[in-house]
Amino acid sequence: MSTITNHLPTSELQALDAAHHLHPFSANGSLGLEGARVITRASGVYLTDSEGEKILDAMAGLWCVNIGYGRDELADVAARQMRELPYYNTFFKTTHVPAIALAAKIAELAPGDLNHVFFAAGGSEANDTNIRLVRTYWAEKGQPDKNIIISRHNAYHGSSVGSASLGGMAGMHAQGGIPIPNVHHINEPNWWAGGGDMTPEEFGVARARELEEAILELGEHRVAAFIAEPVQGAGGVIIAPDSYWPEIQRICDKYDILLIADEVICGFGRTGNWFGSETVGIRPHIMTIAKGLSSGYAPIGGSVVSDEIAEVISGTEFNHGYTYSGHPVAAAVALENLRILEEEKIVDHVRDVAAPYLKDKWEALADHPLVGEARIVGMMASIALTPDKASRAKFASEPGTIGYLCRDRCFANNLIMRHVGDRMIIAPPLVMTPEDIDEMMARIYKSLDEALAEVTEKGLMKAAA
Ligand SMILES: Cc1ncc(COP(=O)(O)O)c(C=O)c1O
């Protein structure tokens, strides 16, 4: 049996990588010169690279390997499914058992009347589906002009043209004619960066009211939906003040706006409930799912919609779909992942064991001289780096300089922790034990101490004017 194994020295792998492989979200020129780290295998919460270094993965891959690496059950299911039915589509009056079983399982797990799943290969595709779904829904209800989707600056909803348009990442919008028309952005509920003199609770309400102001400005008859992550992930693990979501729900209800919860990161246990919507107390009409659905072992995502939406769009031909919608191998892997999540009570483990254990330690990071706020919900957390806690100051250096420097210290200490500007974030595998958490925190403190020493030595511990 042939497998892809590492048979070349690291330098040769890096040279081939630089010569032929364009990396996502990377400056490929400088990456090629530096040489990408080559990951060769993984088990539990640790990765191994081509030099044999053991790296603690505090990002669960890209927020997805929720059950941890190396679960044979998923490999066995994939092999079995590939032998039985490796591929078939669900387009032309056909279906197959893995798609049926997975859709039914998701309907059982999803809150409220979210009982219908349209499959995709990931979160970006699913959010593109959502654009089509909500516009089709209102058109079928005789309101084709109700087609504007409101989102938030600094949101991340994917990287296809449609989903990047929903997202609010300035760097992405600067490339390639994004956003598409009829997408409108309001400000994010990031109190640390934007709260000024307001209390977090006042600020939460003020930011939610921006949705109401936008609806009134654009016209209720024009606004189809509001999309948001229950906790902004890629934007820096921004956890809204408690006052934010009840106000958002009130506004969506009042103006008859569909609420789309992008659960790509928050779904399947990350926040200590099955879905982030449950954690923040909202009742979405649509949920976007991906990542934790299969713990990243196979590419699969989808849109989970309410009974009413399913009924309305069923009246017309929905001219949309992907070759890999409901891919049988990915669906079988996802089902097995959900079985493990349920039978091993991993969501309970997050809520009752891992998250409470991590919370105390995480919040204590706010005492570190380089750290301002330290925020956490379930197993996703962030710290804001600052030269001056009291004034919530930004650094005088180019935004992201200190975060990048800190990220490099983590990397050197065999810890995968990501930076978003000058925030540092984690989203580790949900199966982390208290011992894993102790080890992660030790590496975080070491990295922060080293970063502080470097920042101080370089004279960068200065606040922006
Ligand atoms: C909230 C959210 N939505 C959508 C996406 C896009 O998912 P994918 O990369 O699977 O297309 C991501 C990816 O990080 C995400 O975090």
The ligand as an SDF file (V2000), in Angstrom:
LIG
                    3D

 16 16  0  0  0  0  0  0  0  0999 V2000
  -16.9800   31.6640   11.1420 C   0  0  0  0  0  0  0  0  0  0  0  0
  -16.4300   31.0750    9.8830 C   0  0  0  0  0  0  0  0  0  0  0  0
  -17.2230   30.9690    8.8120 N   0  0  0  0  0  0  0  0  0  0  0  0
  -16.7940   30.4470    7.6630 C   0  0  0  0  0  0  0  0  0  0  0  0
  -15.4900   30.0220    7.5240 C   0  0  0  0  0  0  0  0  0  0  0  0
  -15.0220   29.4710    6.2260 C   0  0  0  0  0  0  0  0  0  0  0  0
  -14.9320   28.0940    6.2870 O   0  0  0  0  0  0  0  0  0  0  0  0
  -14.0330   27.2950    5.2260 P   0  0  0  0  0  0  0  0  0  0  0  0
  -12.6310   27.7390    5.4260 O   0  0  0  0  0  0  0  0  0  0  0  0
  -14.3100   25.8540    5.5890 O   0  0  0  0  0  0  0  0  0  0  0  0
  -14.5450   27.6160    3.8720 O   0  0  0  0  0  0  0  0  0  0  0  0
  -14.6350   30.0840    8.6230 C   0  0  0  0  0  0  0  0  0  0  0  0
  -13.2450   29.6240    8.5120 C   0  0  0  0  0  0  0  0  0  0  0  0
  -12.4140   29.8600    9.3640 O   0  0  0  0  0  0  0  0  0  0  0  0
  -15.1060   30.6540    9.8260 C   0  0  0  0  0  0  0  0  0  0  0  0
  -14.3040   30.7990   10.8840 O   0  0  0  0  0  0  0  0  0  0  0  0
  1  2  1  0
  2  3  1  0
  2 15  2  0
  3  4  2  0
  4  5  1  0
  5  6  1  0
  5 12  2  0
  6  7  1  0
  7  8  1  0
  8  9  2  0
  8 10  1  0
  8 11  1  0
 12 13  1  0
 12 15  1  0
 13 14  2  0
 15 16  1  0
M  END
$$$$
